[in-house]
């Protein structure tokens, strides 16, 4: 995925708080699926800007 595609994708899902947080975390941290699924809302914070 190019930076351009990533920005477009994130722009489309910005309105959905759950999916935005999930994909932002997945695409920017390198965590594995099991690690991401183990996170709770208390352990993550939404970024203020892309």
C-alpha positions in Angstrom: 0.0 0.0 0.0 1.5 3.4 -1.0 1.3 6.4 1.3 -1.3 7.9 -1.1 -3.5 4.8 -0.8 -3.1 4.7 3.0 -4.2 8.3 3.3 -7.2 7.7 1.1 -8.2 4.6 3.0 -7.8 6.3 6.4 -9.8 9.3 5.2 -12.7 7.0 4.2 -12.9 5.3 7.6 -12.2 8.3 9.7 -15.9 8.6 10.6 -15.9 5.1 12.1 -14.1 5.3 15.4 -13.6 1.6 16.0 -12.3 0.7 12.5 -10.2 3.8 12.3 -8.5 3.0 15.6 -8.1 -0.6 14.6 -6.6 0.0 11.1 -4.4 3.0 12.3 -2.9 0.7 15.0 -2.4 -2.2 12.6 -0.9 -0.2 9.8 1.4 2.0 11.9 2.7 -0.3 14.7 3.6 -3.6 13.1 1.6 -5.5 15.8 0.4 -9.0 14.9 -3.3 -9.8 14.7 -3.3 -11.5 18.1 -1.6 -8.5 19.8 -4.0 -6.0 18.2 -7.1 -8.1 19.3 -5.7 -8.2 22.8 -5.8 -4.4 23.1 -8.7 -2.7 25.0 -10.0 0.8 24.7 -8.2 1.7 27.9 -4.8 0.9 26.4 -5.1 2.9 23.2 -5.5 6.6 22.4 -6.7 8.1 19.1 -4.2 10.3 17.3 -5.1 13.9 17.0 -3.9 14.2 13.4 -2.6 12.0 10.6 
